[in-house]
């Protein structure tokens, strides 16, 4: 497999996982923005029923994350747990394609949520198993690149397919097929990566250790805040740009397409740069960028009120938030992987994944409540997020003091400038 010299030197299996995630996220992109529209406007479900279905998916996802971490560390192992997750996700996608009433829609949501929840802990653990500490920033960045590229490609292709055919159910079939392709890649080419065969223990035994790890729990507090920030990008921000700033929907679509392209361009170079920083420094830099980005989002609303070019400010905001996101993703996953004992990586990374579930539950809810308020209170949402960045900094400063030195050090030592000859002699 030929890889350009400037790309990270990673295991062949890591590249296969990247390809699989690219394919499966392409399928997810096919349904990401159209599922709710289809089931309300075409099938005839109410918005409340669709919201309830999504709630079922979220609940099943939490259960799947807890179970997936334990299974990945236990007798099932990473590979078998991943295969099971993809099989269940396939059933969920095909279930959506065959749904004509609320109960079939609810069952499909349950399967999709369970499959998604089971997926994340072993998927992240495999990357940790196959990499050294020095490689993890770039390995996790590569996988996030696959996720982002896949979603962008899927959304673009789905828009074209719907415009040409109007065949919404075909989108769910394509989603299911991409899961099957990823399953085949795992089945034929990915070996089990867990280093040791675990002793017979209760399924949830590893959670006792994880939930007693003070460093992990403190990080989890900051991580929930980080993931509420990430959730704003797909929930509150598009709505604010449309209703609060007055940017037309077509332009908003272009803005977020450029945002996705910039993430793809920055992901690997930023990950390589982060190798010369500690994990905490990477997260602090990300927090700073989130604060600046949210401040710029607020300023875009102010610019619209004053008649200034608000779209230009929105472009700048999304550019800064792209930096925030590509700094956060590899730093967070690599820190948890470094912190985890080898035999509990699945459980530790499950805690990381549960933070995402919490952030994506809280973030849209807080954003939605704020944006329902009249101005200027609605715009105050972004000042609120700026204020919370100070909380993140406080948590990270405390975490910096309690983290083991072997976890909180640069993956690659900084290059030291040679001392002048005269200084060396003195």
N, C-alpha and C positions, 0 to 999 in steps of 0.2 A: 504494500500500500504506500504510494508516494505521497509524502507530506512536505510542503515547502519548508526550507531551512529556518525561516523566521517563526514558524509555528512551534508550540511547545512539544518537547520530546516526551510523549506519554505512551503507556501501554496500548497495544493494538486493541485490547478489549475496551479501554476507555474511549477510543475512537468509535468502536462499534456501539457503545452506549450512546455516544453523541449522535450518531446516525439514527439510532432507534428513537431517541427523544425528539430529534428533528422531525421524523416521520409522524410520530404519535401526536406531537403538538400541532403539526400541520392539520391533522384530522380534527383536533380540538378547535383550531381556528375556524374550521368550516362551520361549526355550530355555535361559536362563542356569542355572536351578536344576533343570531337569527332564531335561536331556540324559543325565547320568550315571545317574540313577534309571531312566530309560526303557531304556537299553541294557543295564543289569544285570538289572533286574527283569522287563522285558517281552521283550527280544530274547534274553537269555540269555548275554550276554558276561560274562566274569569281571571283577572289579574291576581285576585286573592288566592285562587287555586294554584296558579303558577308560583306565587310567592311561597305557598305552603309546600309545594313540591321541592322548591329550592332549599327550604328549611330542612326537609327530610334528607336531601342530599348532604347538607352541611353536617347534620347530626350523624349520619352514616359515615361521613368522612372522618369525624373525630374518633369514632369507634374503630374505624379501619387503621388510623394512625397509631393508636395505642396497641392494637393487636399486631399490626405490621412490624413495629419495632421489636416486639417480643418474639415473633415468628422468625424474623431475620437473624436474631441472635441465637435462636433455639434450634430444635431438630430440623425445622424446615430449611433454614439457611436463606441466604440472600436470593439465590437464583430461583428456587422453587416459590418463594413468596412473591417475587416479581412476576413469574409466569402466572400464578394464581390471580394476581391483581389485574394483569392484562386480559386474562380470560373473562373475569367478572366485568371489566370495563367494556369489553366487546359485547357482552350480553346487554349491558346498559345501553350502548349505542344502538344496537339493533332493536332493543325494547322501545326506545324513543321513535324509531322509524315505524314501529307497529302500533304506536299509542293513538287511540281514538277517543279515550275518555280519561277522567281524572285518575281512576284507580290504576290503569295501566301506566299512565304518566308517573304516578307516585312510585310504582314498583321500579320503573326505569331509573328514576332519580335515586332510589335506594341502592340499586346495583352500581350506578355510576359513582355515587359518593363513596361506597365501600371500596370499589376498585381503585379510585383515586387515593383514598386514605391508605390502603395497603401498599400502594406504589412507592410513596415518597421515602419512607425510612430505608428500605433495602436499596432503592436507587441511589440514595446519597451514600449509604454504607459501602456499596460496591466501589464507588469512586475513591473513598478513603482507603479501602483495602488495597487498591491497585496503585496507589501513589505514595511517595514519600512526603514528609512534611513540606519539603522544599517545592514540591510539584503541585500542592493542593490548591493554591490560589488560582493557578492557570487551569487546572483540571475542572474545578467547579465553575470557573468563568466559561470554559468551553461548553460545559453542559447548559449553562444559562444562555449562551449564545444559540445553542440548538433549540432551546425552548422559545426564545424570542423570535428567531428567524422562522421557526415552524408556525408560530401563531400568526406572524405577519403574512407569510405565504398563504396560510389557510384562509385568513380573512379576505385577502385580495382575490383568491381563486373562487371562494364562495360567493362573493359579490358578483363576479362575472357569471358564474353558473346560474345563480338565481335570476339575474337580469336576462339571460338567454333562454332559460327553460322554465323558471318558476317552480322547479322540482325541489321543494324544501326537504321532503323525506329522503331524497338522495344524499343530502348533506350528512345525515346521521349514518347512512349506510357506508359512506366514504370514511367517516370517523371510525366506524367499527373495523373496516378493512385495514386502516393504518395501525390499529391496535394489534390485529392479527399478524401483520408483517413484522412489527416489533417483537411479538411473541415468538415468531419463527426465528428471528435473529438470535434471541436469547436461547431458544431451544437447541439450535445447531452450533452456535459459535461462542457462547459465553459459558465458562466453567464456574463452579462454585468458588467464591473468593474468600469465604470465612476460613481463617487460618487453623482453627482447632475445632474439634468435635466437642460440643458442650456437654457437661454433666447433666444428668436428668434432674430438672428443677421445675417447680410450678411455672406456668406460662408467664406470669407477670412478676417473677422474682426479681428480674433486673431493674424494675422500677423502684424498688426499695433503695438500691444504691444510687440511682440517678436522682431521686427526690431528696436524698441526703447530701448531695453535692452542692455546697453553697455557691461555688463559682457558676455552676450551670443555672441555678435558680436566679441568681442576680443577673446573669446575662439574659435569661428569659424575660425579665422585666423590661430591659431595654429593647429586646427583640420584638416584643408585642407592640411597643411604640413604633419601631421601625416599620413593621408590617402594616400598621394603620396608615403610615405615610404612603407605602406602596399602593395600598388600596385606594387612596385618593386619586391616583392616576387614571383608574378605570371607572370610578364612581362619581365623586363630587366634582372633579376638575372639568370634565367635558360639559357637565350641566352648568357649572359656573361660567365657563367661557361663553356658553350660548345665552343664558338668561341674565347673567350678571355683567358680562362684558359686551355682549351683543355681537359676537363673532358668528357668521353664518355657519350652518352645519357642514357644508362642503369644505370650508376653510378649516374647520376643526378637524375634519378627517385628514386633511393634508398635514396639519400641524402634528397630529399624533403619528402619522406615517413617517414624517421626518424625525420625530422623536425616536421611533423604533429603529430607523436606519442609523441614527447617531449612536444608539445603544450598541448596535451590532458592530459599528466601527471602533468604538471605544473599549469594548469589553476586554479583549485580549491585551492591548497595550497597557490599560490601567491595571489589569491583574499582574502583569509583569512588573510594573512600577511598585505595586503593593508588596512585592516580595522583599523589598528593602525597608519595609516598615513593619512594626509589630502589628498584631491583629487589632489591638486596641486603637492604635494610631489610625489604621485603616477605617475603623468604625467611627472614630471621632471626626475624621475628614468627611466621611459620608454624612454624619449628623450636621456638620457645618453647611454642607451643600444643600441638604434638605431645608435648613432654616433660610438660607439665601433664596432658594427656589420658591418657597412658599411666600416669602416677602415679595418677590417679583410677581407672583400670581396676584397678590393683593394690589400691588401697584398697577397691574393691568386693568383692574376694575376702576382704580382712581384715574388712570389715563383716559378710560372711556368716558368718565364723567366730565373730564376737563377738555374733551375733544382732541386729545393727543392720539397718536397711532398705537392703539392698544394691542393689535395683533403682533406688532414688533416686540412689545414687552412680553407677550405670551410666548413668542418664539424663544426669547432669551431665557424665560423661566423654565421652559421644557428642556433647553440645552443644559442648564445647570442641574435640573433634576435627573437628566440622563447620567451625568457624572455621579450624582448621589447614588443612583441605583447600581451602577456598575462597580462602585466602591463598596457598597454594602453586601451584595450577594456573595462574592467569593470570601470576603473577610468573615462573615457570619458562619457560613457552612464550614470553613476551614478551622475556625476557632473551636466549634463544637466537636469536629472530628479529632482535633488535637487533644481536647480535654477528655475524650471518651477512652476508657479502657478498651483494648482491642476486642474483647469478647462482649462488649456492651455498646458497640457503635450503633447498632440498629435502634436501641432504646434511646440513647442520647440524641441521635438525629431525629427520632420520633418527637422528642420534646421540642426540638427546633421547628419541626413541621407543625406541631400543635400551636406554636406561637403564630404561625401564619394563619391557621384557622381562626384563632382569637382575633388577630388584627383585621382579618377580612370580615369578621362579624361586627366588630366595634367600629371600624373606620367608616364604612358606608352608613351605618346607623347615625353616628355623630354628625357626619357630613350632611346627611339628608335632613336631620332635624334643624341644623343651622341654616341650610339653604331655604328652608320653608319660612324662615323669619323675614321680616321686612328689612330693607336697607336702612342703616349701614350695618345692622347686626349680621346679615348674611355674609357680607364680606369679612366680618370679624373672624370667621372660621379660620382664615389663613393666618391671622395674627395669633390665634389660639395655638395652631400647630407650631408656629415659630417659638412661642413660649415653651411648649413641651420639649423643644430641642434642648433647652437648659436642663430639663429633668434627665434627658438621655445623657448629657454630658456629666451630670452628677453621678449617675449610676455607673457610667463607664470609668470615671475617676476612681470610684470605690472598687470596681472590678479590677482595675489596673493594680491596686494594692494587694488584692487577695489571690490573683491568678498565679499558678506555679510559673517559675521563670522559664521552664522548658516549653510552656504553652505560649507565653507572651514574649516571644523574641522574634526578630526578623527571620524570615525563611532563608534569605540570602544576606549575609553580613554586608554592610555598606563598604564600598571601596574606599580605602584610606589613601589620602594623598601622601606621597613620600615627603618626608621632612627635608628641608633645605640642608645641604651638606654641612654648612656652618653650625646649624642647630644640632645636627647629629653628633658633631664633634664635641660641642659643649655639653 
